[in-house]
Amino acid sequence: MEYYHHHQPSNPQPPGHEHHMMPADKQAGHDKHAGHHTQDFLKRFWICLALTIPILLFSHMIQQMLGFDLAFAGDQYLVFALSTLIYFYGGWPFLAGLASEVRNKNLGMMTLVAVAITTAYVYSVAVVLGLKGMDFFWELATLIDIMLVGHWLEMKSQMAASRALESLVALLPDVVHVERENQTIDIPLKDLRNGDALLVKPGEKIPADGVVTDGKSYVNESVLTGESAPVQKNKDDKVIAGGVTGDGALKIRVTGAGQETYLQKVIGMVKAAQGAKSNTQNLADKVAKWLTLVSITVGVITFIVWFSSGQDLSFALERMVTVMVTSCPHALGVAIPLVIAISTTLSATHGLLIRNRTAFENARKLTMIIFDKTGTLTKGSHQVQKIISLDKQLSGDQVLQYAAALQQNSEHHIAHGVIRELKQKNLELWQSADFEYMPGVGVKGTVDGKEIVAAGPNYFSQQNLPMPSVPDDIDQSIETVNFVLAEGNPVGIITFADAIRESAPEAVAALKEMGIKTFLLTGDNEKIAEAVSNKLGMDGFLAGVLPHQKQDKVKEFQTKGEIVAMTGDGVNDAPALAQADVGIAIGSGTDVAAETADIILVNSDPMDVVQLITFGRATYRKMVQNLAWAVGYNVIAIPLAAGVLYPTFMLSPAMGAVLMSASTVVVAINAKLLRIQ
């Protein structure tokens, strides 16, 4: 993070993801299609349920169980016709799924369900046409009903979790107040453009990202950043779409409207994270595939064993169908995707943006976290402390003006401190040309025809130049020293002080309790690095490092067997973030696109790193619990379905479908119990 960086354009596309985010219009269409597909399952369920009632009424077994008689000549053909409708209409999604899975050579849940209902239907039709035995029509109908409602519940749960953020967009106002030609007019939100002057009245929702130009108000941004307390916004502060103003009105210059808002970028990142498969999801897919093969094999063996042992055809077929239905890995299909959908949405609404799911899951394994100093463990405020002229012909104000002429082109914390000081002194901002950024070193350019450099101590070691002596009244353990050079000659010194964040000591202590080592890497001088490291009780520090040296240090720890997270600003620290097992960009504010980060922490709070690891561990626990339940259920259910307790206990196909659906509900409820601390 030390020293300077250019302002980088946003790019919300996660690196390395095999799919691309859809444009907003196509994504909306995709979501509409998903919603239509979910409703289709519900519609099929209600129609099939209505058709099931007469099938149950004419079933001899149901009549015997309930003690009534209902029959007429040819009633079996009515049941046959209704069951055929249910099989083809209600069973169509499963039959189509079977065709798709066979075509893709990836047998799964749909294959099991389709084989089970087809076996039951074909056998029952054969009975109607004269084969000796008892039909399965009522079992077939109830089985398809349960399967349809189970699929509907699963899809509805996943869509609800995925759409939690999108519901925020729907809450944005339809009409916004903009200033045009010195008067305030109301226009539709869709017509709002970057650069518009926006008025947000007390209690209204901010419709776009922007910068406050006038007014002050507390703004509640909790639904977007997880920061529960409203944040006071004054002139020049940034605001984000979705925030709610308090008792003050704000005039805002729009910087991000429509699809460019922070909220829309977060929704895009959440969808990308939910769509990307992690190692655990891949494991669940493999388990489901093997379970499908096991179920089909056990079903066939069950049929062969019972039929060859003297049982009639209908009994053997019923056992086979029950095995296939009961062992359907439906819960596995929900186990991980639902946890992913819930965790990514929960994370986003608490200021943790997951771009790489595998990295997020790996957060539970971390043994070391490397922190950049400025803006991460410290506030990055860089208030100017001293301005010293080393040239008798230059005043301190002129030294500041030379530095500011260059720093106006930079986005670094030091640059902000210099410009802030210039404004406070009401000094003229000089123009500069030929600006050049020197990563981890400083900036240089031409001001008033002279080559000017503003840089830290690294500049002199890089250029093999002797570093000017620093006056004794500068305390280098708390002040960052920046030199100003004109035509290669040091002409001034500007010092800055940066305060440690209030939550930094608590964060480092919490990480130690979790058994995770902490290490400080900074481009700042050794005295400051040592002071910060000692004050926070960290395990070590390295000062005066350039961006590529941070990457080397990460590699060094990794070769020693450490699983390393790098926490930095995502721009200067890009090489180290990319090298680390988990790259965490902190303090990004509305820049949700730190190019190389796996996870972005919206709030500049070191405790969010602790929260991230804790939530990562909780998410992984939920995944493991769901996997264990989904697989464990089958270990018990398959033998029961096969008839190991016959004649003491018999599991019917319909009861098997109920149990299978119940296991899916258990997994879904467990996933929804996931909470972020």
Protein Blocks (a to p, Z undefined) as FASTA:
>chain_A
ZZbdcdddddfbcghiabdcddfklmmmmmmmmmmmmmmmmmmmmmmmmmmmmmmmmpmk
lmmmnopacddehklmmmmmmmmmmmmmmmmmmmmmmmmmmmnopacfklmmmmmmmmmm
mmmmmmmnopacddfklmmmmmmmmmmmmmmmmmmmmmmmmmmmmmmmmmpcfbdcddee
hiacdddfklpcehiacdddehiacfbdcddfbdcddddfklmnopabacdddehiacde
hiacffbccddddfbghjlpmklmmmmmmmmmmmpccfklmmmmmmmmmmmmmmmmmmmm
mmmmmmmnopafklmmmmmmmmmmmmocklmmmmmmmmmmmmmmmmmmnopacfblklmm
mmmmpcbdcddfehplmnolopafbdcdfbfkbcfklmmmmmmmmmmmpcbfklmmmmmm
mmmnopacdddehiacdehibccddeehiacddddfklmmmnopacddddfklcfklpcc
ddddeehiafbdcdddddddfklmmmmmmmmmnopacddddfbdfklmmmmmmmnopabd
cehiafklmmmmmmmmmmnopacddddehlmmmmmmmmpmbdcdehkljmlcbfkbcbdc
fbacfklmmmmmmmmmmmmmmmmmmmmmmmmmmmmmmmmmnopmpckbccdfklmmmmmm
mmmmmmmmmmmmpccZZ
